[in-house]
């Protein structure tokens, strides 16, 4: 039985404002790229929101129309804090890089409900990562390329170039031309990983930002909190957003998700029931979205993917994937990556 899908995920369109100028450089018209996405030129406004699936389709169409596999990187390299709106202002005026990134992680859901920014901490390093969890979308590396470029730009802008990543991790398999990735920053790039993000020294989070202003930072945060409360939406959407990163650190339990939402597990369960779903169904949705992505974009083995998705054994993952898609993951991967594959995002190839 296929996994159920939840509410329509949305994405703030501000980061597409520079797309027309990028397309012009390659002699491509924006209307041609928008064709078939359900989005008209007039809908691309800085404060407008469009379906996340349409956002990704626009990036894919732009890549196909220009013949550039690195279109996500080219567009991402032109982004600044201004594209994040009020969130960019809160980050700009934070006291430290760590405070700015914390705001990014906490309030990025105001800009997107299809993919999540997260921060994973280790002893001496931290990973600023991004993960898609919108099940219906087409699997594509363009959104990840764009986010990597945006991340490098934002860190450089915040610190005026003092801080940069130690390594860049990419979930896709190594491309024929890795140079665009190598140009993002002067650091190693590792492909075929179980997640995509920027590895930073933990000490860099203490870097003092040159435009720190406690008054402006506090004012921006207050606005973000108010906006989040007003558009908090369904509990199921918040659970999806949290699960995308919690799966990677083995903390994707109902109790942990409820704690992070400030709810008792029973209260969260009742809210989800009123929305016509359960915690287990949502966890399946997110796992299925990540599994399809890792199977198609990268070359991780089934066991590695099972570990990434917090399964105790590879056989448990294979059984679950067969239940979701009707076929085992190995067969799904071979069909999806074949010359006649139709990657519609509905889980049945």
Order of alpha helices (4+ residues) and beta strands (2+ residues): beta-alpha-alpha-beta-alpha-alpha-alpha-alpha-beta-beta-alpha-beta-alpha-beta-beta-alpha-alpha-alpha-alpha-alpha-alpha-alpha-alpha
